[in-house]
Amino acid sequence: MSNSQTTYSFSHICQHQHTVSLDHMFSTVCILFVFLFLGVPAALIGIPLSALRGNFSVMYGWGMAIIRLGLRAGRVRVRVEGRENIPSGESCIFLSNHVSNLDPPVLLPVLPGMSSVFLKASLMKIPLLGTAMRMARYVPVSRGHAREDAEKSVAIAADALRSGLHIIIFPEGTRSSDGKLLPFKKGAFFLAAETKAPMVPIVIRGTAKMMRRGTLKIRPGEAVVQFLPPVRPENFGTKETLMEAVRAEMLAALGA
């Protein structure tokens, strides 16, 4: 290959990478624009309205609609599989693998009814968003390992389940850096043992490539949310065997 051909090839690669980078940034900007342009006014109106009505369902519906619109604007498609595995008429504990910051906005809008989420307690301190999370009965989880804090989180989640909400938990406790399923924390299984709520394992694919760890850029693409057959806590003698059953289903679905 001549020097001129090498120079052209290198220039072409650089130009392509720059174009791709701009495309990813455009998707990110579109999503953030929708979330901020619609989310802030919705919160300013919806939070006082929900407080007056004593009902968060309208605000929750607005939030899910804004998330769906934001993902669509950023060209993030969501495909759902196994919806028939969700028990009808029951509050469920949904447990999902976690590989990207894109997982929660991809997952939340495809769940039936209203859902509470286990999340870092520090997120509750964000203005407006934190207030909305508290009104939605989201469950704060401290990063420490104090038994008292864990028991408090489980009690809050159990109360949310009994009120008719679903619970979403990422049992790994953090994002996986390589897509492999990390060891599970035990909180979800203490909750299941106490409430006997059905556990529905979920596997999310595609989000790790669309939003990599350590970056805010979002690549357009398709995320797949697969609901697996429910696991009934009453069919297991211990929390450990229950956890093993849920983990086995998720590993099989991931092909691990």
PyMOL commands that set and color helices and strands:
alter all, ss='L'
color gray80, all
select helices_A, chain A and resi 3-53+57-73+83-85+103-110+121-125+129-135+147-162+187-195+207-210+233-235+239-254
alter helices_A, ss='H'
color red, helices_A
select strands_A, chain A and resi 76-81+93-96+115-120+139-141+166-169+199-205+221-227
alter strands_A, ss='S'
color yellow, strands_A
deselect
rebuild
show_as cartoon
